[in-house]
Every structure is written in C-alpha cells, then in structure tokens.
C-alpha cells in the first residue's frame, strides 16, 4: 500500500532520513539486522545482532555468525546490504482524522557496505565485548551487567566456533515512512498508532512459537 505524493522519486524524499543522529538510535534499539550478500549469483541472507562504531568519520558494523554457517565463508571481501528493522504497522483510514487510503508505516535503516571476516581471537573477543556492552545496557536488570571474560572457559571454546565480520559502511539511509505527507493532526494520529503497535501483547505468538 502506498501513500500518494507529489514527489515522483522513489522512495519519496519526504520518507528518507540521512542524519546519523536520527538513525543510530534505531540501530541501537533494534540491533537484530538482516545481512544480504550475493555469492556466485545466489542471494544469501542471515539475521544477526550488530553493533557499530565510528572511527575517523567512518562507520563500521560488527557481528558474528556460527562457524558452520556457510554465509560466513562468503562474506569475505563481499559487498553487502544490511537492513535494521524498526517498528511498523498497518494504518487504517479509521486511524486518521481526514479521509485517507490505507497504508503501512515503518522505520528502518538501509546500509550498503564492504564486508571482511575474521577468525583472529583478539578481534573476535573485541566484537563480543562490544556486543555485550551495548546489549546489556538495553537489558535493564537488578544484577550487574554481564561482561565478556577472556579467561572464561565457555567463551574460550566459543571463539573457536564463530566467524566474526566487519562491514565498512559506504551508504546509510533511513526509510522513515510516517505519513509525513498528511496533515499535522493525521501525522500525530498515525504516530500514535505506530507507537501502540510496539506495545502489543505477544504472549499468544510466543506461546505458539514455543509449543
């Protein structure tokens, strides 16, 4: 479903966001990203939690895959597309104050970059440490934040069974489709609908998945 717009380009510029300070919060809150690459004409897709850091004005993404995931072998010196998926939901005409058509609003960040893999233990530990540090901050608990310890036996074994990767970001664009081509009131109402979709009760879905 699409919104009508005077902008003939696609996606319409009104739905695009390039300011990094507007993009990184979504990447941090929704780090479970889709990594897409092409290997000998075959599209390969893996979902993985990613962290990022900025070095000398360049942005890098880091993650790791299970050592027996063949996608890891094909990410060396590969061009990749990465998508961070934020909240999204259906917007009914009933959600607006004025007469509108149905549409779908969403927040996502699309990235293109160049990937390299690593089996170096020091770099793998660094990736795991960065991931634990960021994700523990997003997981509030009364207990102290978990930290990766290089002396821990389980972690030492894990290092031998994962493939780390680093993506140098060449292009980053937010696709923030938020009914911005509508009236101020309708933008607010669509935003409230999107916000309410994040807090839906997922008990039934989780119970079904675990059954």
N, C-alpha and C positions, 0 to 999 in steps of 0.2 A: 504494500500500500504506500502511496506516495503523496506528499503534500504538493499542491500546485505552487509554482514560484515563477517570478519574472526572470529569475536567473537561469539562463539556458545551459550553463556548465553543469557538469556532474562530478562529484556531489556539488550542490549549490554552495557558494562561498559562505552563505549565512549559517551553514551547518558544519563549517570547518573551523578548527582551532589550532593555532601554531605556537601559542605562547607556552613555553615549557612549564612555567609556574602554574598553568592551568591543567597541564597533562600529568605531571608527576604525582599529584595526589591520587588520581585514579589508578595509576600503575602500582602505587604502594598499597592501596586498599583492595585492589583486585589483581594480585600478582600472578594468578594462575592463567598463563597465557598460552596461545596456540602458536606453535612454531612450524612454519611451512617451508619446504625446500623442494628442489627438483633434482632428481638423480637419474641421469640417462633417460630423460623423458617421462619418468614416473614421479608423480607428486607424492611427497611423503609428509605426514602430519603427525605431530606429537604435542601433547599438552604438558606443560611443566611450569612450576613456580619459578619466577625470575626476579632477580634484584638488579638494580642499576647503580652506576656511579658515574660522576662527571670528572674527567681528568683533562686539564689544559683545554677546556672548552669543548671536548668531545664526550659523547655519551656512550657508555658500554653497558650491555646486558650480560648477566651471568646466570648460568644454571647448570644442571647436571642430569644425565639420563642413566638408567640402569645399563651396566656394561654389556648385557646381551641384547639391548635394543639396537637393531641394525641401523636405525636412523642416525645414531651417534657416529657410526663409521662414515656416513655420507655427509656429515656436516663440516668436515674438514675443508677449509678453503671454499666454502659454499656461500652463494647468495641466498638470503633467507627473507621471508616476510613473517612478522610477528604481530599478533593481534591481542591486545589486552581488552577483555570484555567487561564492561561495566554494567550497570543496571539497564534493563529495557522492559518495555511493556506496551500492550495494545492501548490506544487512546480511542475511546468510543466518541461518536458525536454527542452522546449524552454527557460527556465529561466537560464539554465546552459551554460557554455562555452564549455563543453565537452559532449560527448554522454552519457546520463543517462536515467534511467527509471523514471516515475512519482513517487512522494512520498508526504508525508504530514509532515510538520514540526510543532513543537509545543513546548510550555513552560508550565510546570505545576509542582506543588509541591504536593506530596502524603504523607499523615501523618496517622499514626496509634497511637491510644492513649486510655486512660481510661477517661470516662466522668462522672461527677456528676452534678446534677441540684440544683437549689436554688430558694427559694421564699423569702429569707431574704431581707427586703427592703434596708438595708445598702449595701449589696453586689450587689443588682440589680442597685442601684444608681451608685456604683463604675463602674460596667460594662458599663452603659450608658455614664458615664463621659469619660471613656477611649475611647469609640467608637466615641463620638462627637469630642474629642480632635484630634484623628487621622484622621477622615474623613474630618473634617473641613480644615485640613492642605492640603488635596488633592483636595479641592474645592475652588480655589482662588476666592476672591471677594473683592470689594472695601469696603464692610461692615466688621465690626469686626467679628471675628469667633464666631459662636453660642456656648453657654455654657449651660450645663445642670444645672438648678437651682432647688435645692430640695424644695424651697419654692413655686415653680410654681404649680398652681392648676392642670393643664393638666398633668404634669409629675407625680404628686402625684396620680392621678387617673390611669395613665398608669401602674404604679408599681404594682397595684393590678390585672393586667390582662396580665402579661407576666411571662414566666418561664426562668430564667437565667441558663446558663450552663458553666462549666469549664472543659476543656479537658487537662489532663496531657499527654504531647507528649512522646511516647515511641520510635517512629521511624519516621524520616523525610528524604525524598529523593526527589531530583529534577529530573524530567524527561525532560531533555533539548535536544530534538531531533532537531539538527540544521545542518544536512548534514556534520557533522564533519569527516565523513569517506571519504569525497571528497577532491579534490584539494583545495589549498588556494583560488584560484580565484572563484571556484564554491561555497565554503563556504560563501564568501563575497556576491556573487550574490544571493544565497538563503536567506541570511540575509536581503538583500535589499528588496527582495520580501515579506518577513515576515513583515518587517517594514512598507512597503507600505500598507499591508493589514490592519494595525491598523488604518490608516487614511482614510479608505474608507468612502464614503458618505452614511450614514444610514438614510437619510431623507425619502426615499421611504419605507423602512422597518418599521420605526417608524410611519409613516402616516398610513400604512396598519394596524399595531397593534392597533392604536387608533381609527380606523374607526368603 
